[in-house]
């Protein structure tokens, strides 16, 4: 019984969070309404989040952390990328650091 209760509470909280995020993106003055979710259920939302974050890594250094695309991290770590090469839009390691407001 407790498991069912907590599952329903978490689903309600996740739905409220999704509604809040969608409302903030579109029009903050718009009231909360389920059409903001476009009929997308929790499973499809989780799949979408997973796809968006699939190629990201979290790097912890001392008391700091950063979330980088795996290719950016590879460039900053000095690893060689052979298969596809470095995408030209990423630039040099200095360009990547500047994009995040970091100094070399």
Phi and psi restraints in degrees (range 20) as a CNS / XPLOR table:
assign (resid 1 and name C) (resid 2 and name N)
       (resid 2 and name CA) (resid 2 and name C) 1.0 -64.8 20.0 2
assign (resid 2 and name N) (resid 2 and name CA)
       (resid 2 and name C) (resid 3 and name N) 1.0 -40.7 20.0 2
assign (resid 2 and name C) (resid 3 and name N)
       (resid 3 and name CA) (resid 3 and name C) 1.0 -60.3 20.0 2
assign (resid 3 and name N) (resid 3 and name CA)
       (resid 3 and name C) (resid 4 and name N) 1.0 -44.7 20.0 2
assign (resid 3 and name C) (resid 4 and name N)
       (resid 4 and name CA) (resid 4 and name C) 1.0 -61.9 20.0 2
assign (resid 4 and name N) (resid 4 and name CA)
       (resid 4 and name C) (resid 5 and name N) 1.0 -44.6 20.0 2
assign (resid 4 and name C) (resid 5 and name N)
       (resid 5 and name CA) (resid 5 and name C) 1.0 -59.7 20.0 2
assign (resid 5 and name N) (resid 5 and name CA)
       (resid 5 and name C) (resid 6 and name N) 1.0 -50.0 20.0 2
assign (resid 5 and name C) (resid 6 and name N)
       (resid 6 and name CA) (resid 6 and name C) 1.0 -64.9 20.0 2
assign (resid 6 and name N) (resid 6 and name CA)
       (resid 6 and name C) (resid 7 and name N) 1.0 -36.6 20.0 2
assign (resid 6 and name C) (resid 7 and name N)
       (resid 7 and name CA) (resid 7 and name C) 1.0 -61.0 20.0 2
assign (resid 7 and name N) (resid 7 and name CA)
       (resid 7 and name C) (resid 8 and name N) 1.0 -46.1 20.0 2
assign (resid 7 and name C) (resid 8 and name N)
       (resid 8 and name CA) (resid 8 and name C) 1.0 -64.9 20.0 2
assign (resid 8 and name N) (resid 8 and name CA)
       (resid 8 and name C) (resid 9 and name N) 1.0 -38.3 20.0 2
assign (resid 8 and name C) (resid 9 and name N)
       (resid 9 and name CA) (resid 9 and name C) 1.0 -65.0 20.0 2
assign (resid 9 and name N) (resid 9 and name CA)
       (resid 9 and name C) (resid 10 and name N) 1.0 -44.8 20.0 2
assign (resid 9 and name C) (resid 10 and name N)
       (resid 10 and name CA) (resid 10 and name C) 1.0 -64.8 20.0 2
assign (resid 10 and name N) (resid 10 and name CA)
       (resid 10 and name C) (resid 11 and name N) 1.0 -40.4 20.0 2
assign (resid 10 and name C) (resid 11 and name N)
       (resid 11 and name CA) (resid 11 and name C) 1.0 -63.4 20.0 2
assign (resid 11 and name N) (resid 11 and name CA)
       (resid 11 and name C) (resid 12 and name N) 1.0 -40.4 20.0 2
assign (resid 11 and name C) (resid 12 and name N)
       (resid 12 and name CA) (resid 12 and name C) 1.0 -65.7 20.0 2
assign (resid 12 and name N) (resid 12 and name CA)
       (resid 12 and name C) (resid 13 and name N) 1.0 -41.8 20.0 2
assign (resid 12 and name C) (resid 13 and name N)
       (resid 13 and name CA) (resid 13 and name C) 1.0 -64.9 20.0 2
assign (resid 13 and name N) (resid 13 and name CA)
       (resid 13 and name C) (resid 14 and name N) 1.0 -41.9 20.0 2
assign (resid 13 and name C) (resid 14 and name N)
       (resid 14 and name CA) (resid 14 and name C) 1.0 -63.6 20.0 2
assign (resid 14 and name N) (resid 14 and name CA)
       (resid 14 and name C) (resid 15 and name N) 1.0 -40.7 20.0 2
assign (resid 14 and name C) (resid 15 and name N)
       (resid 15 and name CA) (resid 15 and name C) 1.0 -65.8 20.0 2
assign (resid 15 and name N) (resid 15 and name CA)
       (resid 15 and name C) (resid 16 and name N) 1.0 -42.0 20.0 2
assign (resid 15 and name C) (resid 16 and name N)
       (resid 16 and name CA) (resid 16 and name C) 1.0 -62.2 20.0 2
assign (resid 16 and name N) (resid 16 and name CA)
       (resid 16 and name C) (resid 17 and name N) 1.0 -41.2 20.0 2
assign (resid 16 and name C) (resid 17 and name N)
       (resid 17 and name CA) (resid 17 and name C) 1.0 -63.0 20.0 2
assign (resid 17 and name N) (resid 17 and name CA)
       (resid 17 and name C) (resid 18 and name N) 1.0 -45.6 20.0 2
assign (resid 17 and name C) (resid 18 and name N)
       (resid 18 and name CA) (resid 18 and name C) 1.0 -61.7 20.0 2
assign (resid 18 and name N) (resid 18 and name CA)
       (resid 18 and name C) (resid 19 and name N) 1.0 -42.5 20.0 2
assign (resid 18 and name C) (resid 19 and name N)
       (resid 19 and name CA) (resid 19 and name C) 1.0 -62.4 20.0 2
assign (resid 19 and name N) (resid 19 and name CA)
       (resid 19 and name C) (resid 20 and name N) 1.0 -42.2 20.0 2
assign (resid 19 and name C) (resid 20 and name N)
       (resid 20 and name CA) (resid 20 and name C) 1.0 -63.0 20.0 2
assign (resid 20 and name N) (resid 20 and name CA)
       (resid 20 and name C) (resid 21 and name N) 1.0 -44.9 20.0 2
assign (resid 20 and name C) (resid 21 and name N)
       (resid 21 and name CA) (resid 21 and name C) 1.0 -62.8 20.0 2
assign (resid 21 and name N) (resid 21 and name CA)
       (resid 21 and name C) (resid 22 and name N) 1.0 -44.2 20.0 2
assign (resid 21 and name C) (resid 22 and name N)
       (resid 22 and name CA) (resid 22 and name C) 1.0 -65.6 20.0 2
assign (resid 22 and name N) (resid 22 and name CA)
       (resid 22 and name C) (resid 23 and name N) 1.0 -39.9 20.0 2
assign (resid 22 and name C) (resid 23 and name N)
       (resid 23 and name CA) (resid 23 and name C) 1.0 -66.1 20.0 2
assign (resid 23 and name N) (resid 23 and name CA)
       (resid 23 and name C) (resid 24 and name N) 1.0 -39.7 20.0 2
assign (resid 23 and name C) (resid 24 and name N)
       (resid 24 and name CA) (resid 24 and name C) 1.0 -65.2 20.0 2
assign (resid 24 and name N) (resid 24 and name CA)
       (resid 24 and name C) (resid 25 and name N) 1.0 -36.7 20.0 2
assign (resid 24 and name C) (resid 25 and name N)
       (resid 25 and name CA) (resid 25 and name C) 1.0 -67.6 20.0 2
assign (resid 25 and name N) (resid 25 and name CA)
       (resid 25 and name C) (resid 26 and name N) 1.0 -44.0 20.0 2
assign (resid 25 and name C) (resid 26 and name N)
       (resid 26 and name CA) (resid 26 and name C) 1.0 -86.5 20.0 2
assign (resid 26 and name N) (resid 26 and name CA)
       (resid 26 and name C) (resid 27 and name N) 1.0 -69.4 20.0 2
assign (resid 26 and name C) (resid 27 and name N)
       (resid 27 and name CA) (resid 27 and name C) 1.0 -151.0 20.0 2
assign (resid 27 and name N) (resid 27 and name CA)
       (resid 27 and name C) (resid 28 and name N) 1.0 107.7 20.0 2
assign (resid 27 and name C) (resid 28 and name N)
       (resid 28 and name CA) (resid 28 and name C) 1.0 -58.9 20.0 2
assign (resid 28 and name N) (resid 28 and name CA)
       (resid 28 and name C) (resid 29 and name N) 1.0 -25.2 20.0 2
assign (resid 28 and name C) (resid 29 and name N)
       (resid 29 and name CA) (resid 29 and name C) 1.0 -82.9 20.0 2
assign (resid 29 and name N) (resid 29 and name CA)
       (resid 29 and name C) (resid 30 and name N) 1.0 -10.7 20.0 2
assign (resid 29 and name C) (resid 30 and name N)
       (resid 30 and name CA) (resid 30 and name C) 1.0 -70.6 20.0 2
assign (resid 30 and name N) (resid 30 and name CA)
       (resid 30 and name C) (resid 31 and name N) 1.0 138.3 20.0 2
assign (resid 30 and name C) (resid 31 and name N)
       (resid 31 and name CA) (resid 31 and name C) 1.0 -70.3 20.0 2
assign (resid 31 and name N) (resid 31 and name CA)
       (resid 31 and name C) (resid 32 and name N) 1.0 159.1 20.0 2
assign (resid 31 and name C) (resid 32 and name N)
       (resid 32 and name CA) (resid 32 and name C) 1.0 -64.4 20.0 2
assign (resid 32 and name N) (resid 32 and name CA)
       (resid 32 and name C) (resid 33 and name N) 1.0 129.2 20.0 2
assign (resid 32 and name C) (resid 33 and name N)
       (resid 33 and name CA) (resid 33 and name C) 1.0 -154.3 20.0 2
assign (resid 33 and name N) (resid 33 and name CA)
       (resid 33 and name C) (resid 34 and name N) 1.0 142.2 20.0 2
assign (resid 33 and name C) (resid 34 and name N)
       (resid 34 and name CA) (resid 34 and name C) 1.0 -63.6 20.0 2
assign (resid 34 and name N) (resid 34 and name CA)
       (resid 34 and name C) (resid 35 and name N) 1.0 -22.8 20.0 2
assign (resid 34 and name C) (resid 35 and name N)
       (resid 35 and name CA) (resid 35 and name C) 1.0 -60.4 20.0 2
assign (resid 35 and name N) (resid 35 and name CA)
       (resid 35 and name C) (resid 36 and name N) 1.0 -18.7 20.0 2
assign (resid 35 and name C) (resid 36 and name N)
       (resid 36 and name CA) (resid 36 and name C) 1.0 -61.0 20.0 2
assign (resid 36 and name N) (resid 36 and name CA)
       (resid 36 and name C) (resid 37 and name N) 1.0 -27.2 20.0 2
assign (resid 36 and name C) (resid 37 and name N)
       (resid 37 and name CA) (resid 37 and name C) 1.0 -86.6 20.0 2
assign (resid 37 and name N) (resid 37 and name CA)
       (resid 37 and name C) (resid 38 and name N) 1.0 -5.6 20.0 2
assign (resid 37 and name C) (resid 38 and name N)
       (resid 38 and name CA) (resid 38 and name C) 1.0 54.1 20.0 2
assign (resid 38 and name N) (resid 38 and name CA)
       (resid 38 and name C) (resid 39 and name N) 1.0 34.5 20.0 2
assign (resid 38 and name C) (resid 39 and name N)
       (resid 39 and name CA) (resid 39 and name C) 1.0 73.0 20.0 2
assign (resid 39 and name N) (resid 39 and name CA)
       (resid 39 and name C) (resid 40 and name N) 1.0 9.5 20.0 2
assign (resid 39 and name C) (resid 40 and name N)
       (resid 40 and name CA) (resid 40 and name C) 1.0 -80.2 20.0 2
assign (resid 40 and name N) (resid 40 and name CA)
       (resid 40 and name C) (resid 41 and name N) 1.0 124.7 20.0 2
assign (resid 40 and name C) (resid 41 and name N)
       (resid 41 and name CA) (resid 41 and name C) 1.0 -83.4 20.0 2
assign (resid 41 and name N) (resid 41 and name CA)
       (resid 41 and name C) (resid 42 and name N) 1.0 178.2 20.0 2
assign (resid 41 and name C) (resid 42 and name N)
       (resid 42 and name CA) (resid 42 and name C) 1.0 -64.1 20.0 2
assign (resid 42 and name N) (resid 42 and name CA)
       (resid 42 and name C) (resid 43 and name N) 1.0 -39.4 20.0 2
assign (resid 42 and name C) (resid 43 and name N)
       (resid 43 and name CA) (resid 43 and name C) 1.0 -65.1 20.0 2
assign (resid 43 and name N) (resid 43 and name CA)
       (resid 43 and name C) (resid 44 and name N) 1.0 -44.8 20.0 2
assign (resid 43 and name C) (resid 44 and name N)
       (resid 44 and name CA) (resid 44 and name C) 1.0 -66.2 20.0 2
assign (resid 44 and name N) (resid 44 and name CA)
       (resid 44 and name C) (resid 45 and name N) 1.0 -36.9 20.0 2
assign (resid 44 and name C) (resid 45 and name N)
       (resid 45 and name CA) (resid 45 and name C) 1.0 -63.5 20.0 2
assign (resid 45 and name N) (resid 45 and name CA)
       (resid 45 and name C) (resid 46 and name N) 1.0 -44.1 20.0 2
assign (resid 45 and name C) (resid 46 and name N)
       (resid 46 and name CA) (resid 46 and name C) 1.0 -63.5 20.0 2
assign (resid 46 and name N) (resid 46 and name CA)
       (resid 46 and name C) (resid 47 and name N) 1.0 -40.2 20.0 2
assign (resid 46 and name C) (resid 47 and name N)
       (resid 47 and name CA) (resid 47 and name C) 1.0 -61.3 20.0 2
assign (resid 47 and name N) (resid 47 and name CA)
       (resid 47 and name C) (resid 48 and name N) 1.0 -41.9 20.0 2
assign (resid 47 and name C) (resid 48 and name N)
       (resid 48 and name CA) (resid 48 and name C) 1.0 -64.2 20.0 2
assign (resid 48 and name N) (resid 48 and name CA)
       (resid 48 and name C) (resid 49 and name N) 1.0 -44.2 20.0 2
assign (resid 48 and name C) (resid 49 and name N)
       (resid 49 and name CA) (resid 49 and name C) 1.0 -61.2 20.0 2
assign (resid 49 and name N) (resid 49 and name CA)
       (resid 49 and name C) (resid 50 and name N) 1.0 -41.5 20.0 2
assign (resid 49 and name C) (resid 50 and name N)
       (resid 50 and name CA) (resid 50 and name C) 1.0 -63.4 20.0 2
assign (resid 50 and name N) (resid 50 and name CA)
       (resid 50 and name C) (resid 51 and name N) 1.0 -41.1 20.0 2
assign (resid 50 and name C) (resid 51 and name N)
       (resid 51 and name CA) (resid 51 and name C) 1.0 -66.4 20.0 2
assign (resid 51 and name N) (resid 51 and name CA)
       (resid 51 and name C) (resid 52 and name N) 1.0 -38.7 20.0 2
assign (resid 51 and name C) (resid 52 and name N)
       (resid 52 and name CA) (resid 52 and name C) 1.0 -65.5 20.0 2
assign (resid 52 and name N) (resid 52 and name CA)
       (resid 52 and name C) (resid 53 and name N) 1.0 -33.6 20.0 2
assign (resid 52 and name C) (resid 53 and name N)
       (resid 53 and name CA) (resid 53 and name C) 1.0 -106.5 20.0 2
assign (resid 53 and name N) (resid 53 and name CA)
       (resid 53 and name C) (resid 54 and name N) 1.0 9.9 20.0 2
assign (resid 53 and name C) (resid 54 and name N)
       (resid 54 and name CA) (resid 54 and name C) 1.0 -59.8 20.0 2
assign (resid 54 and name N) (resid 54 and name CA)
       (resid 54 and name C) (resid 55 and name N) 1.0 -40.7 20.0 2
assign (resid 54 and name C) (resid 55 and name N)
       (resid 55 and name CA) (resid 55 and name C) 1.0 -102.3 20.0 2
assign (resid 55 and name N) (resid 55 and name CA)
       (resid 55 and name C) (resid 56 and name N) 1.0 31.3 20.0 2
assign (resid 55 and name C) (resid 56 and name N)
       (resid 56 and name CA) (resid 56 and name C) 1.0 -114.4 20.0 2
assign (resid 56 and name N) (resid 56 and name CA)
       (resid 56 and name C) (resid 57 and name N) 1.0 147.6 20.0 2
assign (resid 56 and name C) (resid 57 and name N)
       (resid 57 and name CA) (resid 57 and name C) 1.0 -127.2 20.0 2
assign (resid 57 and name N) (resid 57 and name CA)
       (resid 57 and name C) (resid 58 and name N) 1.0 149.0 20.0 2
assign (resid 57 and name C) (resid 58 and name N)
       (resid 58 and name CA) (resid 58 and name C) 1.0 -105.2 20.0 2
assign (resid 58 and name N) (resid 58 and name CA)
       (resid 58 and name C) (resid 59 and name N) 1.0 126.6 20.0 2
assign (resid 58 and name C) (resid 59 and name N)
       (resid 59 and name CA) (resid 59 and name C) 1.0 -114.1 20.0 2
assign (resid 59 and name N) (resid 59 and name CA)
       (resid 59 and name C) (resid 60 and name N) 1.0 127.1 20.0 2
assign (resid 59 and name C) (resid 60 and name N)
       (resid 60 and name CA) (resid 60 and name C) 1.0 -109.9 20.0 2
assign (resid 60 and name N) (resid 60 and name CA)
       (resid 60 and name C) (resid 61 and name N) 1.0 126.3 20.0 2
assign (resid 60 and name C) (resid 61 and name N)
       (resid 61 and name CA) (resid 61 and name C) 1.0 -132.6 20.0 2
assign (resid 61 and name N) (resid 61 and name CA)
       (resid 61 and name C) (resid 62 and name N) 1.0 114.0 20.0 2
assign (resid 61 and name C) (resid 62 and name N)
       (resid 62 and name CA) (resid 62 and name C) 1.0 51.6 20.0 2
assign (resid 62 and name N) (resid 62 and name CA)
       (resid 62 and name C) (resid 63 and name N) 1.0 -118.4 20.0 2
assign (resid 62 and name C) (resid 63 and name N)
       (resid 63 and name CA) (resid 63 and name C) 1.0 -97.0 20.0 2
assign (resid 63 and name N) (resid 63 and name CA)
       (resid 63 and name C) (resid 64 and name N) 1.0 13.5 20.0 2
assign (resid 63 and name C) (resid 64 and name N)
       (resid 64 and name CA) (resid 64 and name C) 1.0 -121.9 20.0 2
assign (resid 64 and name N) (resid 64 and name CA)
       (resid 64 and name C) (resid 65 and name N) 1.0 160.1 20.0 2
assign (resid 64 and name C) (resid 65 and name N)
       (resid 65 and name CA) (resid 65 and name C) 1.0 -145.2 20.0 2
assign (resid 65 and name N) (resid 65 and name CA)
       (resid 65 and name C) (resid 66 and name N) 1.0 160.2 20.0 2
assign (resid 65 and name C) (resid 66 and name N)
       (resid 66 and name CA) (resid 66 and name C) 1.0 -147.6 20.0 2
assign (resid 66 and name N) (resid 66 and name CA)
       (resid 66 and name C) (resid 67 and name N) 1.0 151.0 20.0 2
assign (resid 66 and name C) (resid 67 and name N)
       (resid 67 and name CA) (resid 67 and name C) 1.0 -111.7 20.0 2
assign (resid 67 and name N) (resid 67 and name CA)
       (resid 67 and name C) (resid 68 and name N) 1.0 117.5 20.0 2
assign (resid 67 and name C) (resid 68 and name N)
       (resid 68 and name CA) (resid 68 and name C) 1.0 -123.4 20.0 2
assign (resid 68 and name N) (resid 68 and name CA)
       (resid 68 and name C) (resid 69 and name N) 1.0 154.7 20.0 2
assign (resid 68 and name C) (resid 69 and name N)
       (resid 69 and name CA) (resid 69 and name C) 1.0 -69.6 20.0 2
assign (resid 69 and name N) (resid 69 and name CA)
       (resid 69 and name C) (resid 70 and name N) 1.0 146.1 20.0 2
assign (resid 69 and name C) (resid 70 and name N)
       (resid 70 and name CA) (resid 70 and name C) 1.0 -60.3 20.0 2
assign (resid 70 and name N) (resid 70 and name CA)
       (resid 70 and name C) (resid 71 and name N) 1.0 -34.1 20.0 2
assign (resid 70 and name C) (resid 71 and name N)
       (resid 71 and name CA) (resid 71 and name C) 1.0 -68.9 20.0 2
assign (resid 71 and name N) (resid 71 and name CA)
       (resid 71 and name C) (resid 72 and name N) 1.0 -41.9 20.0 2
assign (resid 71 and name C) (resid 72 and name N)
       (resid 72 and name CA) (resid 72 and name C) 1.0 -60.4 20.0 2
assign (resid 72 and name N) (resid 72 and name CA)
       (resid 72 and name C) (resid 73 and name N) 1.0 -44.3 20.0 2
assign (resid 72 and name C) (resid 73 and name N)
       (resid 73 and name CA) (resid 73 and name C) 1.0 -62.0 20.0 2
assign (resid 73 and name N) (resid 73 and name CA)
       (resid 73 and name C) (resid 74 and name N) 1.0 -41.0 20.0 2
assign (resid 73 and name C) (resid 74 and name N)
       (resid 74 and name CA) (resid 74 and name C) 1.0 -62.2 20.0 2
assign (resid 74 and name N) (resid 74 and name CA)
       (resid 74 and name C) (resid 75 and name N) 1.0 -41.2 20.0 2
assign (resid 74 and name C) (resid 75 and name N)
       (resid 75 and name CA) (resid 75 and name C) 1.0 -64.9 20.0 2
assign (resid 75 and name N) (resid 75 and name CA)
       (resid 75 and name C) (resid 76 and name N) 1.0 -46.5 20.0 2
assign (resid 75 and name C) (resid 76 and name N)
       (resid 76 and name CA) (resid 76 and name C) 1.0 -65.6 20.0 2
assign (resid 76 and name N) (resid 76 and name CA)
       (resid 76 and name C) (resid 77 and name N) 1.0 -31.3 20.0 2
assign (resid 76 and name C) (resid 77 and name N)
       (resid 77 and name CA) (resid 77 and name C) 1.0 -81.4 20.0 2
assign (resid 77 and name N) (resid 77 and name CA)
       (resid 77 and name C) (resid 78 and name N) 1.0 -6.5 20.0 2
assign (resid 77 and name C) (resid 78 and name N)
       (resid 78 and name CA) (resid 78 and name C) 1.0 80.2 20.0 2
assign (resid 78 and name N) (resid 78 and name CA)
       (resid 78 and name C) (resid 79 and name N) 1.0 18.1 20.0 2
assign (resid 78 and name C) (resid 79 and name N)
       (resid 79 and name CA) (resid 79 and name C) 1.0 -79.7 20.0 2
assign (resid 79 and name N) (resid 79 and name CA)
       (resid 79 and name C) (resid 80 and name N) 1.0 149.1 20.0 2
assign (resid 79 and name C) (resid 80 and name N)
       (resid 80 and name CA) (resid 80 and name C) 1.0 -88.8 20.0 2
assign (resid 80 and name N) (resid 80 and name CA)
       (resid 80 and name C) (resid 81 and name N) 1.0 133.4 20.0 2
assign (resid 80 and name C) (resid 81 and name N)
       (resid 81 and name CA) (resid 81 and name C) 1.0 -109.4 20.0 2
assign (resid 81 and name N) (resid 81 and name CA)
       (resid 81 and name C) (resid 82 and name N) 1.0 109.8 20.0 2
assign (resid 81 and name C) (resid 82 and name N)
       (resid 82 and name CA) (resid 82 and name C) 1.0 -97.5 20.0 2
assign (resid 82 and name N) (resid 82 and name CA)
       (resid 82 and name C) (resid 83 and name N) 1.0 -39.9 20.0 2
assign (resid 82 and name C) (resid 83 and name N)
       (resid 83 and name CA) (resid 83 and name C) 1.0 -60.1 20.0 2
assign (resid 83 and name N) (resid 83 and name CA)
       (resid 83 and name C) (resid 84 and name N) 1.0 -59.4 20.0 2
assign (resid 83 and name C) (resid 84 and name N)
       (resid 84 and name CA) (resid 84 and name C) 1.0 -108.8 20.0 2
assign (resid 84 and name N) (resid 84 and name CA)
       (resid 84 and name C) (resid 85 and name N) 1.0 -12.4 20.0 2
assign (resid 84 and name C) (resid 85 and name N)
       (resid 85 and name CA) (resid 85 and name C) 1.0 79.3 20.0 2
assign (resid 85 and name N) (resid 85 and name CA)
       (resid 85 and name C) (resid 86 and name N) 1.0 179.6 20.0 2
assign (resid 85 and name C) (resid 86 and name N)
       (resid 86 and name CA) (resid 86 and name C) 1.0 -87.2 20.0 2
assign (resid 86 and name N) (resid 86 and name CA)
       (resid 86 and name C) (resid 87 and name N) 1.0 125.9 20.0 2
assign (resid 86 and name C) (resid 87 and name N)
       (resid 87 and name CA) (resid 87 and name C) 1.0 -60.7 20.0 2
assign (resid 87 and name N) (resid 87 and name CA)
       (resid 87 and name C) (resid 88 and name N) 1.0 133.0 20.0 2
assign (resid 87 and name C) (resid 88 and name N)
       (resid 88 and name CA) (resid 88 and name C) 1.0 -62.5 20.0 2
assign (resid 88 and name N) (resid 88 and name CA)
       (resid 88 and name C) (resid 89 and name N) 1.0 -26.8 20.0 2
assign (resid 88 and name C) (resid 89 and name N)
       (resid 89 and name CA) (resid 89 and name C) 1.0 -69.2 20.0 2
assign (resid 89 and name N) (resid 89 and name CA)
       (resid 89 and name C) (resid 90 and name N) 1.0 -16.8 20.0 2
assign (resid 89 and name C) (resid 90 and name N)
       (resid 90 and name CA) (resid 90 and name C) 1.0 -76.2 20.0 2
assign (resid 90 and name N) (resid 90 and name CA)
       (resid 90 and name C) (resid 91 and name N) 1.0 -34.9 20.0 2
assign (resid 90 and name C) (resid 91 and name N)
       (resid 91 and name CA) (resid 91 and name C) 1.0 78.5 20.0 2
assign (resid 91 and name N) (resid 91 and name CA)
       (resid 91 and name C) (resid 92 and name N) 1.0 -160.9 20.0 2
assign (resid 91 and name C) (resid 92 and name N)
       (resid 92 and name CA) (resid 92 and name C) 1.0 -84.1 20.0 2
assign (resid 92 and name N) (resid 92 and name CA)
       (resid 92 and name C) (resid 93 and name N) 1.0 170.2 20.0 2
assign (resid 92 and name C) (resid 93 and name N)
       (resid 93 and name CA) (resid 93 and name C) 1.0 -57.1 20.0 2
assign (resid 93 and name N) (resid 93 and name CA)
       (resid 93 and name C) (resid 94 and name N) 1.0 -36.2 20.0 2
assign (resid 93 and name C) (resid 94 and name N)
       (resid 94 and name CA) (resid 94 and name C) 1.0 -64.7 20.0 2
assign (resid 94 and name N) (resid 94 and name CA)
       (resid 94 and name C) (resid 95 and name N) 1.0 -38.1 20.0 2
assign (resid 94 and name C) (resid 95 and name N)
       (resid 95 and name CA) (resid 95 and name C) 1.0 -63.8 20.0 2
assign (resid 95 and name N) (resid 95 and name CA)
       (resid 95 and name C) (resid 96 and name N) 1.0 -41.8 20.0 2
assign (resid 95 and name C) (resid 96 and name N)
       (resid 96 and name CA) (resid 96 and name C) 1.0 -64.7 20.0 2
assign (resid 96 and name N) (resid 96 and name CA)
       (resid 96 and name C) (resid 97 and name N) 1.0 -45.0 20.0 2
assign (resid 96 and name C) (resid 97 and name N)
       (resid 97 and name CA) (resid 97 and name C) 1.0 -62.8 20.0 2
assign (resid 97 and name N) (resid 97 and name CA)
       (resid 97 and name C) (resid 98 and name N) 1.0 -40.0 20.0 2
assign (resid 97 and name C) (resid 98 and name N)
       (resid 98 and name CA) (resid 98 and name C) 1.0 -65.1 20.0 2
assign (resid 98 and name N) (resid 98 and name CA)
       (resid 98 and name C) (resid 99 and name N) 1.0 -36.7 20.0 2
assign (resid 98 and name C) (resid 99 and name N)
       (resid 99 and name CA) (resid 99 and name C) 1.0 -61.3 20.0 2
assign (resid 99 and name N) (resid 99 and name CA)
       (resid 99 and name C) (resid 100 and name N) 1.0 -33.2 20.0 2
assign (resid 99 and name C) (resid 100 and name N)
       (resid 100 and name CA) (resid 100 and name C) 1.0 -95.2 20.0 2
assign (resid 100 and name N) (resid 100 and name CA)
       (resid 100 and name C) (resid 101 and name N) 1.0 4.7 20.0 2
assign (resid 100 and name C) (resid 101 and name N)
       (resid 101 and name CA) (resid 101 and name C) 1.0 73.5 20.0 2
assign (resid 101 and name N) (resid 101 and name CA)
       (resid 101 and name C) (resid 102 and name N) 1.0 30.3 20.0 2
assign (resid 101 and name C) (resid 102 and name N)
       (resid 102 and name CA) (resid 102 and name C) 1.0 -111.0 20.0 2
assign (resid 102 and name N) (resid 102 and name CA)
       (resid 102 and name C) (resid 103 and name N) 1.0 154.4 20.0 2
assign (resid 102 and name C) (resid 103 and name N)
       (resid 103 and name CA) (resid 103 and name C) 1.0 -104.3 20.0 2
assign (resid 103 and name N) (resid 103 and name CA)
       (resid 103 and name C) (resid 104 and name N) 1.0 150.2 20.0 2
